[in-house]
Amino acid sequence: ETLTPKAASQETITAPPAEPTDEEVHGVDVLTIEDGVKALWKEGVYAESSMGCTGPVIKVAAKNIHKAEDILRSNGYI
């Protein structure tokens, strides 16, 4: 199965206020990871892209992990 993320728009998206990121979302393609982070920001979820032990990850606060996974899944990033 091939995942096709929605095309990134050219709109400017500002990050929500920073908060500690203590959970990781795995399975995001390194080529679309920044678009995935912006998709979360657009929904008010603070996120950071990072490189985990097994590959690229998106880091989010533990309280937002399920919401983040839902947003990323619905937009085709995971």
C-alpha positions as CSV (number, residue, x, y, z in Angstrom):
1,E,0.0,0.0,0.0
2,T,1.4,3.4,-1.0
3,L,0.6,6.4,1.2
4,T,0.1,9.6,-0.7
5,P,0.2,12.7,1.6
6,K,-2.1,15.5,0.6
7,A,-0.2,18.2,-1.2
8,A,1.3,20.9,1.0
9,S,-0.3,24.2,0.6
10,Q,1.7,27.4,0.2
11,E,0.0,29.1,3.1
12,T,2.1,30.3,6.0
13,I,1.5,28.2,9.1
14,T,2.8,29.4,12.5
15,A,3.8,27.0,15.2
16,P,1.6,26.9,18.3
17,P,3.3,27.7,21.6
18,A,6.2,25.3,22.3
19,E,5.7,22.6,24.9
20,P,7.8,19.5,26.0
21,T,7.8,16.8,23.4
22,D,8.0,13.4,25.2
23,E,6.3,11.1,22.7
24,E,7.3,10.1,19.1
25,V,5.2,9.3,16.0
26,H,7.0,6.8,13.8
27,G,6.4,5.8,10.2
28,V,6.6,9.3,8.6
29,D,8.5,9.5,5.3
30,V,11.6,11.7,5.7
31,L,10.6,13.6,2.6
32,T,7.3,14.6,4.0
33,I,8.1,15.0,7.6
34,E,8.2,18.8,7.6
35,D,4.8,18.9,5.9
36,G,3.5,16.5,8.6
37,V,4.7,18.8,11.3
38,K,2.9,21.8,9.6
39,A,-0.3,19.7,9.4
40,L,-0.2,19.3,13.1
41,W,0.6,23.0,13.7
42,K,-2.4,23.9,11.6
43,E,-4.6,21.9,14.0
44,G,-3.0,23.6,17.0
45,V,-0.7,20.6,18.0
46,Y,2.9,21.6,18.8
47,A,5.3,19.2,17.1
48,E,8.9,18.9,16.1
49,S,10.6,16.8,13.4
50,S,13.5,14.7,14.7
51,M,15.6,11.7,13.9
52,G,14.9,8.8,16.2
53,C,16.9,5.6,16.7
54,T,15.1,3.8,13.8
55,G,14.5,6.7,11.5
56,P,12.5,10.0,11.2
57,V,9.9,10.8,13.9
58,I,7.6,13.6,14.8
59,K,7.8,14.5,18.4
60,V,4.7,15.7,20.3
61,A,3.6,16.1,23.9
62,A,2.2,12.9,25.5
63,K,-1.2,14.5,25.9
64,N,-1.4,15.0,22.1
65,I,-0.1,11.7,20.8
66,H,-3.5,10.2,19.8
67,K,-4.7,13.4,18.3
68,A,-1.4,13.8,16.4
69,E,-1.6,10.2,15.1
70,D,-5.2,10.8,13.9
71,I,-4.3,14.0,12.1
72,L,-1.3,12.5,10.4
73,R,-3.2,9.4,9.4
74,S,-6.1,11.4,8.0
75,N,-3.7,13.5,5.9
76,G,-1.8,10.4,4.6
77,Y,1.5,10.9,6.5
78,I,1.3,7.6,8.4
